[in-house]
Each structure stands twice: as C-alpha cells, then as structure tokens.
Amino acid sequence: MWTISEDSFDPRKQHHKETIFTIGNGYLSTRGAFEEGYPGDRRATFVHGVFDAAPIVFTELANAPDWLPLPIYLDGERFSLDTGTLAYFHQALDLRNGVLTRTVKWLSPSGRAATLTFERFVSLADPHILLIRCHVTPDFDGAVEFRATLNGNTDNDGIAHWRWIAQGRLLSPPGPALSVAEARGAGGEGGVYLHNRTRESKIDFVSAMRLVGVVGNLISSEFWDVENAPTLTLKMAAFPGKTLIVDKFVAVATSRDAADPVGLAVKHVNRIVDWSAAFESNAKAWAQEWERTDVVIEGDDEAQIAMRFNLFQLLIAAPRHENRVNIGAKTLSGFGYRGHSFWDTEIFMLPLFTFTAPHIAKNLLDYRYQRLPAAREKARANGFEGAQFPWESAGSGEEVTPTWVPHFADRNKLVRIWTGDIEIHISADIAYAAYQYWQVAGDDEWFIEKGAELILDTAKFWGSRAEWNAEENRYEYNDVIGPDEYHEHVDNNYTTNRMAQWNLQTALDALDWLMTRAPAKAAELVERLDLTEARLG
C-alpha cells in the first residue's frame, strides 16, 4: 500500500486535493495544482526559510515563482478540463518515490481527442531540481504545442511578495546565463532563467528552465520574452496513436543558498542529463529514507496507507540540508499558519526524526538554539528572565503571533489572540525535545555545546515566571493557556505546570551531569547565565 489515488475530477474539491497531492524534498514543496492552470486554483511552491513581511501576521512564507505552467494546445485548441469532454481521469501519488502522475482522456470542443499523462517530482537526491514529463497521444493529424513558462506573478491570497529583477537565456549546449539581447537569434533552443526578489526581506529567488522534446518530430521552437513570465514553446507533429514526449527541467536557488543564485540555478539545471537518470537518483534517495522510516502494519490496509501518507508528509517537510529552518504547523503544503512553527514541531513531529533520522532532529533543534537571543529578549520584554520562546516562530525567532485578527464571521470585528502572550508551555516543550534527542541519539557533544543551554535557560524562565501563593504554600503558574488553546487565562493548567516542573528538575540534573562530564562548560554556563546558588536552590 504505497499509492494515494483518485479516479474522478471534482473542481469543488480541488483545493483539498492540491494539498493531498503535495510533493516535496525538505528544501521545498509544491502543491498538487495542475500544469495547465485554472482560475481559482491555489497553486503554490514554498521554500524553507523564504519569508517576507505580511500585514497582521508579521511574516509569511512567500509563495515562490511558479515552475509548473505547461499548457498544451491540440491543433490550436487549449487543453482544459473545464471545456470539451473528459472521458477518463486518474491521479496518483506514489509515496515510495514522491512521483505524482495524472492521466486524462480528453475530447476537445471541436472533436480532437488525446490521452495526456503528466508526471512530476522534486528530487530528493538534488533538492534544487524539479521535473515534469508530459506524454500526449493524439488521435488526429496536425500539431501539438507545449508552452512552458516560469511565472513570477504569484501571490499569497492577494499579497504580492516578489519583484521582477531580470530574466535571460541559457544556450545549448549548456552554458552560462545570458541576457535576452546576448542570446538573440537562438529561437526556442536552450533554456531560460527568471530572477525575482522578495519585497521586504530581499531574498533572491532564481528559477532556470529547459524544455526538451524527447519523442516526436519537431516543427518549431520559440522563446517568448514576456516580462516575469519567460516562455519556451515546442510545436510537434501529431499523428494518430503516436505518443509525443516532452520534458520540462527546472532548477531553483535562493540567495540563502549562495551569493550567486543565478549561477547556482543554472549549474543545477545543466546537471540534469535526462529524465531517467534524475528519476533513478530520486528513487534511490527515497528508498534510503523509507529503509529507516517505514512502519509496517499488517492486516489493515487503510491504516497502512494512512501511516505512510503521514510519514511522507513529514519527510517532504524535513530540512535535511540546513539547520536555519523549522517545520511549520502546516508543513510546506499550504498557506495555513503562514509557515510559522509552533510547539507541534517539538512534540508531534520531532520524535519521528529523533528515532529514525537524528541528523534531521538535530537540525530542527539547532534552529531553536540559534534563536535563543530572540527568546531571551522576549522574556526580558515580558519582565522575566531566561529564554521564553515565541508561540509562533518564523525566520528571526521573534514572536510572530498576531495580536488581533478579523473575526471569521464578521470581518469588521477584531478578535484578541492571547497565545503569543500566555501560551508559555512551548518553552518547556522545546527543552523536552532537546533532552529526548540527547537521550536517544547519545549525542553528548551536541548536548554539551547546545542542548544543556536550551534546558538551563528555559528553566531560568520558569523560575522567574512562577508566583508564590503564601496561602497554599506553593508556587503557581497563573494566567496561562494550556495546549487545547481554547481555555484562556487559566490558573495552574496541569500540562503547563507539569512541564515547568520537569524543565526545572531536568535543568538541575543536566547541570550536575555537565559538572562531571564537562566542568569547563558547566562553569562557563553558570557564569554566563547567572546561575547563582540562590537561583539553583
């Protein structure tokens, strides 16, 4: 049981299906929108760490320039499921290798019929490359035209994050990026690149594309220099029953990856030898992932496919290649929560990686460690000590929970959001994840250098946040929100209190361990974090 599939097309459910059929590789994910494009679809590609400013929610993952567009014309008629007659539809996501396949049989309004199959994947072996293969089997004599575009005119629910910077050509055989003027006369041969930049965060995003005719007789090829939407076209001869095959190869890179993202994107797109080689390397990389991650459930096929689907969703969001990002509550599959990270990562997601892929777990925890300065500043601003991690975190590690949001039923009313102020259990949740990783992975070096500090500084926060109740002769945590999020301004929520207690005790145990195993580091932390004898009790 490895395949998620559907055998009918219902446009009313398309947004939901776009989420279900998301593909990714831990660097980026692309929703399952169709290559030909439709009004109202929520097509999106999200790249880890590419945030830009947004009203109310502070910052959000910017919907990247769209690499998918590949409309097809059958003797001049555009293939589209909202016209003509759909005789057959099947879409399937192979969880074993992350390949999404869609096959349709379509009759155009004028009576031309064709079977079209689209395959796509984003490589797990090379996270920068993205590929589409299209098969078209016509039942008519004439021509089939493929139009491949890189579209920089994307948005997040109406918020445009991208500025157009430049675009140009890649000549054949694979060579450097050229301006349109330098490449004049090349027709549709070679490739194109598109360079965009986020408006506020100034992150550069470059996509490079080649369009390759694999099977079929070429009639013509063209390059259309449309600003922010460079396009390559291939027109091929159509014969009844003769299948045409065209590949769209894309590579993407950002200024977070390299000082020269144009050069990096061009280098990666030029590395794509052919579909088969890229397919095999991707399949091999996925086989290695499943070897260490798969959970086998015997006797219940529904549970088995559900388990693998959920594992797949985590695997395609897992940052294997860097430690500057985290996994948002909606992973990279949609616009929900704007790509912000919550406690979900440490409590619900990270244990999978702790037990099966410790290098990924360490990357996620490094993200939190790097943002300790922001957590300390949040605690200080709230009148506390130590490290108070934000309820919602994005690029900087500052609190990005909105304070007020419009009411879902009446947009003229505002609703106060308290989670960023008083849902404080997240600090202990992060400490718990750090401790669990250390215990499971046995990574003493990481714990000495980073993990112990996470636990000690969050414990320092809990010590300063506690309130003494003389009447009950105890410390309390009042005015909090527990993990259900719906009960606000609660005193002594059990989960919050228990996690705080655990954090405080574990900090003492960790310091005792450090004093024995790494006394110099223990002394350094005691001094730097001001862990006085009075504070340690």
N, C-alpha and C positions, 0 to 999 in steps of 0.2 A: 504494500500500500504506500505508494510514493507520489501519487498524482492527484492534484486538485483540478477538477474539470467542470465544464458546463456545456450543455448541448442546445441552448436556446439563447436568443438575444432579446433582452427586455431593456430598452433605453431608460425606463423609470428606475432601474436598479443599477445603472451604470456607475454612479459614484461609489456605491458599495463595492461593486466588482473591481473597480480600479484599485481600491485598497487591498482587496483579497489577492489580486494578481500583481502586487508589487514585487519587483525584483531588486536585488542589491548585492553589495560585496563588502560592506563595512566601511567603505570610503564614501559611497553614495547609494541612493536608491531611487528608482523610477517607478511611478505609479503605472497601473495597467491600462492607461488610455490607449486608444487605437492610433495606428500610424497615420491614417488618413485624416483624422481630426474631425470633431463635431462641435457645434455651438453648445456651450454649457458644460462641456467636459471639464474635469478638474485635473488636467494633465500637469504633472509636476515631477521635477527631479530635485532632490535635496542632497547637498554635500555637507558632510560633517564639518562643523566649525564656521561655515559661511553664514554668519549672522549680519543683519543690518537693522538699523533703528526702525521702530514702528510705533504709531500712536497707542497710548493706553498700556500696551504690553511691553513697552520699553524696547525690546529687540525680538527678532524672529528669524528663523532660518529662511533665507531668501530662495524663492523658487527659481532655480537656475535656468539659464537659457535652454530652450527645448531642443534636444537632439533627435527626437522621434520623427518629425514630419517626413512622410514618404507617400504623398498622394499618387494615385495611379490612374491613367487615362486609357480607356479602351477605344481606340479609333476616335479620340477626341471627347468621349464621354467620361466624366469623372466617376470612378468607383466610389459609391457611398451607400451605406446601409439604409439611409433614410429616403432613397429613391429606388426605383426598379423593384425586383423581386428577389428575396432571399430564400434560396432553396435548401441551403444546408449551412449550419453553423456549429463549430466545435472549438472550444478554447481550453487549453490545458497547461498547467504549471507543473513541471517535473521537479519535485523537491530534491531529487538526487543531484541535479546539476544547475538548478536555477534557470532553466531554459523555458521561456514562455512561447507557446505555439498557438496560432489561430488559423483555422481553415474555414473558408466560406465558398459556397457556390452561389453565384450572383448573375441575375439576368438584368441587363440594362434596360432603361425605358424604351430604347429603340430595338431591343431584341438581341443584342450581343451578349453572349454568355461566357463565363470564365470561372475557373476554380483558382482561388488565390490562397496561398499559405504564407503566413508571416512567422518567422522565428526570431527571437531576440534574447540576448543575455548580456549582462555586465560581468566582465571577467573577474573571477576570484584570484586567478593567477597574476594578472596585471590589473590592479584596481582602476587604472586610468582609461581602459579601453571598453567600448560599448559597441555591440554589433547587431545588425538586423540583416536577415536573409529573406528575400521575397521570391516565391515561386508563382508564376502566372501561367496557367494552361488555358489558352483561348479556344473557342470552338468556331472561330471566324478567320478569314483572311483580312489582313490590314496591318495595324501597328499598335503597339503598347508603349506608352510613355511613362517613365518613372521620374518623379521630381523630388529630389532630396534637398531638404533645407535645414539650416541651423537658424533657429528663431530666437532672437534676443528680446522679443517683445512679450515677456512673461510678467506675471504679477502674482501677488498674494492677496486674493479677494479684493482686487482693485488697487492695492498698494504696489506701485512700480518701484522696484529696488535697483534696477540696472540702468546704467548709462552706456550708450554705444561709444566705443573708443576707436576701433579700427576693424577692418576685415581685409583679406587678401587671398592670394592663390598659393597652392602647392603644386609644383610642376612634376611631371613624370619624366624619368624615373624619380623616386622620392628625393626631394631636395629641400632647401630651406624655404621659409615663408617669404613671399614676395608681395609687394603692393599690387593692386589691380593694374596700375599703369605698367609696372615692370613685367607683368605676365600677359600683357595684351597680345592677342592673337593665338592664345592657347586653346580657345574653344572650351569644351567641357572636359578636356583631359586633365588628369591630375586631381587636385583637391582644392579645398578652401579652408580658411580659418576665420573665426569670429572672436573678437576681443571685447569683453564688457567689464564694467567695474561697478561695484555697489555704491550707492549714492552717499551714504554716511560713513560706513566702515572702511571704504576704499579698498575692498578686496577685489583683485583682478580675477576674472574667470575667462579662460580661453578654451574654445572647442575647435577641433580640427577634424575635417571630414574628407573621406574619399568615397566615390560611388563607382562600383566595379561591375561591369557586365560579365557574368560568368558563363552563361549558356544562352545562345541566341545570336542572330545576325543584327549587327548594329547599323541603324540607318543614319543617326546623327547624335551628337552630344553638344550641349551648350552650357555656358556659365552665365547666370543672371546676377548682375551686381546690384541687388536690392539692399539698400542700407538696413543693417541689423537683421537681415534675412538672406544671406548669400545662398544661392541655389545652384545645384548641378542637375542636369537632365540627361537622360538616356532614352532615345527612341529606338525601339527594336521591332523587327519584322514579326508579324503574328501569322501563324499557320495553325489550322485546326489540329488539336491534340498534341502540339509541340510545346513543351514546357520551356519557359524563359526563366532564368535565374539571375537575380541582381543582388549584390551585397552592398550594404551601407556600413562603412567602418568609421567610427568616431573615437577620438581621444579627448579627454578633458584634463585641465590642470588649473590650479589657482596660485595666487601669489603667496598663499600659505605653504605651498609645496616647494616653490623655487622662486628665486629672484627674477627668472625669465620664464614665466608660464607659457609664453608663445612657443619658445624653443622646446619646452618640455612636452607640450601637447603635440607638436609636430613630430618630435622624436618618437613618441609612443604610437601615433597613428602610422608612422612609417615602419614600425616594428611588426605590424600586422601582416604576416606573409599571406595568409588566406584564411577562409572560414574554418577549414578542417583543423589546421594547426591551433588556432585560437580556441576552438571548441574542445579539442583534446586536452590542452593545458588547463582549461577551466574545469573540465570533468575530473581531471586528476586532482586538482586542488580541492574540489568538493568531496571527492572520495576520502581524502585525508581528514576533512572536517567531520564527516559522518562516522569515520572509524572511531573517533574519540568521543563523539557526542550522541550517537543514535541510542534511542531507548526502544527496545522490542517488547511489544505487548501481544501475547498470544491469545487467540480466541475472541478478539474483539476488534474487528476491522475499523469500526468507527473511532474507537479510542486510539487505535494505532495511527490513523491518518491525522487525527486531531493533535496528537503528541508531536508528530513530525512537522506538521504545519507550524505549530508554536515554536518548536526548536528552530525551524527555518527562519521565522521572523526575527528571532534573537540573533541568529548567525549573520543575517544580512545587515544588521544594525551594529554589529560588534566592531569597534575600532581596533583592528589588528596592527595598523601601521603607524599609529602615533598615540601619545598619551595626553594630548591637549584637549580632548573632547570627551563627552559623556553620551549616554543613550537617553534620549528624551522619552517621556511617558508614552508618546505615540510612535516611538522609534523614528524611522525616516519614511513612514508610509503615508503621511498626510499632513494637513495644516493644523490639526488639533494640538493645543498647548504650545503652538509656535516653536516647537523643537526644544522647549525648556525641559530640564532634568529635575526630577523630584526624588523623594525617598524610594520610589518604585525601583530605581536602578539598584540601589544597595541591598534592598530587602528581597525583591522579587526576581531581579534579573541576574545580578552579580553572582549569586551562589552557583548557577549553572557553569559559569566560566571558572569560578574558584575550583570546582571539582573536575572540570574537563579541559579547560584551556587557561591555566594560571597566568599566562602572559597577557591575555586579554583582561583578566581581572585586575592585574597589576596596572595596566594602562588606565583603567577606569578609576582606580584608587589614586593613581598619580595625578589625575585631573583634580581630585579633591585636595590633595596635598598642595598642589601648585596654587590653589585658591585659598589657602589658609590666611594670607594677608587680608583678603576681602572679608573672610569670616570674622577675623579679629576686629575689623573696622565696623562690621555690623553689630557685634557685641558691644563695642565701645559706644557707638551711636545710640544704643538702647540702654546704656547705663550699666552694662555688665562687663565681666572680664572674660578672658579666654577667647574661644572661637565659637561663634554662633553661625552655623551655615544657613544660607538662604533657603526658603521653602522652594523657590523656583530659581534655577541657575542656568546661565547660558554661556556666553563667551568669557566674560570677565570674572565671573564668580560673585558679582554683586547681586543683591536681591532684585529680581525682575518680576515679582508677583504684582499684578495691577492692584492698586488701592481701591479703585472704583471701576465698575463695568456696567454697561447698559443692561437693564432687566430684559430677559429673553422674551417676555410677553409684551412689554411696553418700553420701547426704546427711548422714551422721554424720561424714564425713571432710572436712577443710578442705584446700584447695589454695592454696599461696602464689602470688600473682600478682606477678611481678617487673617487668612492663613499665613501671609508673609510676616505678620506681626507676632502671632501667638501659637502657630503650629510648630512647636520647637523640638518635637521628638526626633526630627531629622538629624540633628547633630549627634545624638546617640546612635542612630541607625548607621551613620557613616562610620563611627567608631567601631560598631559591631561588625560591619563588613570588613574593616581593616583587620580586626582581631581574627575573624573567621578565616580570612585569606592566609594570615600568618600561620595559624594552627594547621590548616590543611596543606598548604604548599611548603611549609617548613622553611620559609624564606627569611632567615634571620637577618641577612644583610639589609633587606628592604625594611624590615621592622625596626632595626636599629636606626637607619637613616631617615625613615619617613613615618612608618606606622605608629611607633610609640608616641611621636609628637602629635599625631592626629588624636590619639586616645587621651593623652595628657591635657591637651589644650581644650578639647571638648569637655573634659571633666572639670577643668577650671571654670568653664562657663556655667556648668550645672551647680558648682559650688556657690557662684555669685548670684545665680537665679533663684536659689532656694530661699524660702521665707520661714522664719521661726514662729511657730504657734505656741506661745507660752502656756495657754490654757490646756492644750493637748500634749504639751511637752514633746514636740516633734517638728521636723522641717517639712514644708509642703511646697507644692508647685501649683499655684493658683492662676486663674485666668488663662487657660490654655485651650487648644483644640486637639482632640485625640485623632487617631488615624481614620475615623469614619468621616471627618471633615464637616459633618452637618450639625454637630452639637458644639456651639461656640461658647466661649467664656466659662469653661468648666473648671472647677477646682478639683485637683487631685485625680485627674484621669489616670486609670490604672496603668495603661501602656506607657504613658509618659513617665510616671513615677518609677515604674519598674525598670525602664530603660535607663533613666537617670541614675538609679541605684546601681545598676550593672556597670554603667560607664565609670562612676566614681570608684567602685571597688576594683574594677579591672585596671584603672589607671594606677592605683597603688600597687597592684600585683605586677604590672608592667614595669614600673619604676624599680621595684625590688629585683626583677629579672635583669634589668639593664645594669643595675649597680654591681651585679655579679658577673654578667657576660660582657658588658661594655662600659666600664666605670667612667671612662673619659667622656663618653657620650652622655651618660647619665648626669654627670656633673655639669656638662655644658647645657643640657636641657633644664636642669634645676635652676641654674643661674639665669638663662635667657627667658624662661617662662615664669620666673619669680616664684618658684615652688618652695616657699618658706616652710619651716617646721610648723608654724601655726596653721598654714593653709593645708598642709598634709595631715594635720590632726595628730 
